[in-house]
Amino acid sequence: MTPAIVPARTYLVIFGLLMALLFATVAAAYIDLGQLNLPLAMAIASVKALLIIVFLMHLRHASRLTQLFASIGFFWLAILLLLAMSDYVSRLW
Amino acid sequence: MPEDTVAHQFNTMEQQREADTLGMWIFLATEVMFFGGLILCYTFARFSYPQAFEEASHRLYVGYGGPNTAILLCSSLTMAFAVQSAQLGRRRATVAFLLGTACLGLAFLVVKGFEYHTDYVEQLVPRWHFKWEGSEAPHAELFFWLYFTLTALHAIHVTIGIGLLLVMAVLAARRKISAENHMPAEITGLYWHFVDIVWVFLFPLLYLIGHRQ
């Protein structure tokens, strides 16, 4: 079995979306959103990363086992950062 | 025949491809943790000294970081086309796209070099050449320490990626990469896209703190 070959159009559409999101994140940095600037920038970066992982890195066509292993690194990273952040949210001083 | 390219420990080509892909993703998971430790350092410092980090971040030029992000996104597109050409067995296109991707990687490093030079001229290099007008000099210095560590580690990854791309271009030119045996290109692609993802996060974390005027 040869792996599914993704048509060129898919890659071009994803590339267009990635460039649009790049402009969006730069534009957003010039607007004062107060506390929301950081979450917005991180949300845009996460969407970009997801587009790259799912389409350019072919995770969409990968086996379930590969998908699991691919997610797990980011899952541990989320634990690391979220537990560290919980300290800041819960601290009273 | 597929038998030519299947290593003796595997039964089928499909099984070998599965093992190749899985192994690379396990390596990439270790890379996530490698950068993750530094991102944790960054998170701690940024929330501890928000004011200093915002001021320090505004000393970096979006005019360098923005175009460099665009260069890396373009290189990810050419990389995707290189892998696709390899899958289709188009030898010349594979070599051309691999070399194109390597050139874009090199362009990224050149821009980064000019940026480091600007940072040096503006006295933003911690310990070595650092001057800060303001009350929070040590905290601003911490920002630039993280900036140089993260971007330099990323630049090392880009350099390794360029080396891999050149090796793949030679292999493709010598017909060692074919439609049946395209996994070396695919694996190199996974690495290259991952390095792009790291930059996708570094760019807003370093250049776009708070809001710019």
Contacts between the chains, C-beta under 8 A, distances in Angstrom:
chain1	res1	chain2	res2	distance
A	1	B	13	8.0
A	1	B	14	5.2
A	2	B	87	7.3
A	2	B	179	7.3
A	3	B	17	6.9
A	3	B	87	7.1
A	5	B	84	6.3
A	5	B	87	5.1
A	5	B	88	6.6
A	6	B	80	7.7
A	6	B	84	6.6
A	8	B	81	7.0
A	8	B	84	6.9
A	11	B	77	6.2
A	11	B	80	4.7
A	11	B	81	6.7
A	11	B	84	7.4
A	12	B	77	7.6
A	15	B	73	6.7
A	15	B	74	7.7
A	15	B	76	7.6
A	15	B	77	4.4
A	18	B	73	4.9
A	18	B	76	7.7
A	19	B	70	6.7
A	19	B	73	6.2
A	22	B	66	7.2
A	22	B	69	5.5
A	22	B	70	6.3
A	22	B	73	6.6
A	25	B	203	7.7
A	25	B	204	5.8
A	25	B	208	6.7
A	26	B	62	6.2
A	26	B	66	5.5
A	26	B	208	7.2
A	28	B	208	7.9
A	29	B	62	7.4
A	29	B	204	7.5
A	29	B	207	7.8
A	29	B	208	4.0
A	29	B	211	6.0
A	29	B	212	5.4
A	30	B	211	6.5
A	30	B	212	5.3
A	30	B	213	7.7
A	31	B	211	6.3
A	32	B	211	4.5
A	33	B	211	6.8
A	37	B	208	7.6
A	37	B	209	7.9
A	37	B	210	6.1
A	37	B	211	5.5
A	38	B	209	7.6
A	41	B	204	3.9
A	41	B	205	7.9
A	41	B	208	5.5
A	42	B	201	8.0
A	42	B	204	7.0
A	44	B	204	7.3
A	45	B	200	5.3
A	45	B	201	5.1
A	45	B	203	7.7
A	45	B	204	5.5
A	48	B	197	7.9
A	48	B	200	4.8
A	49	B	197	4.8
A	49	B	200	5.6
A	49	B	201	7.1
A	52	B	76	6.5
A	52	B	193	5.3
A	52	B	196	6.3
A	52	B	197	5.5
A	52	B	200	7.3
A	53	B	193	7.6
A	53	B	197	7.1
A	56	B	76	5.7
A	56	B	79	7.5
A	56	B	80	5.0
A	56	B	189	7.7
A	56	B	193	5.1
A	57	B	189	7.3
A	57	B	190	5.6
A	57	B	193	4.9
A	57	B	194	7.6
A	58	B	186	7.6
A	62	B	21	6.2
A	63	B	18	6.0
A	63	B	21	7.8
A	63	B	22	7.8
A	65	B	18	7.7
A	65	B	22	6.3
A	66	B	18	7.3
A	66	B	21	5.3
A	66	B	22	5.2
A	66	B	25	5.6
A	69	B	22	6.1
A	69	B	25	4.7
A	69	B	26	5.8
A	69	B	29	6.4
A	70	B	25	4.7
A	70	B	28	7.3
A	70	B	29	7.5
A	72	B	29	5.9
A	73	B	28	6.5
A	73	B	29	3.0
A	73	B	30	7.4
A	73	B	31	7.7
A	73	B	32	3.7
A	73	B	33	6.6
A	74	B	32	6.1
A	76	B	29	7.8
A	76	B	32	7.5
A	76	B	33	6.5
A	76	B	36	7.6
A	77	B	32	5.4
A	77	B	33	6.9
A	77	B	36	4.4
A	77	B	39	7.5
A	80	B	36	5.8
A	80	B	40	5.8
A	81	B	36	7.7
A	81	B	39	7.0
A	81	B	40	6.5
A	81	B	43	6.1
A	84	B	40	5.9
A	84	B	43	6.1
A	84	B	44	6.7
A	85	B	43	7.0
A	85	B	47	7.9
A	88	B	47	5.3
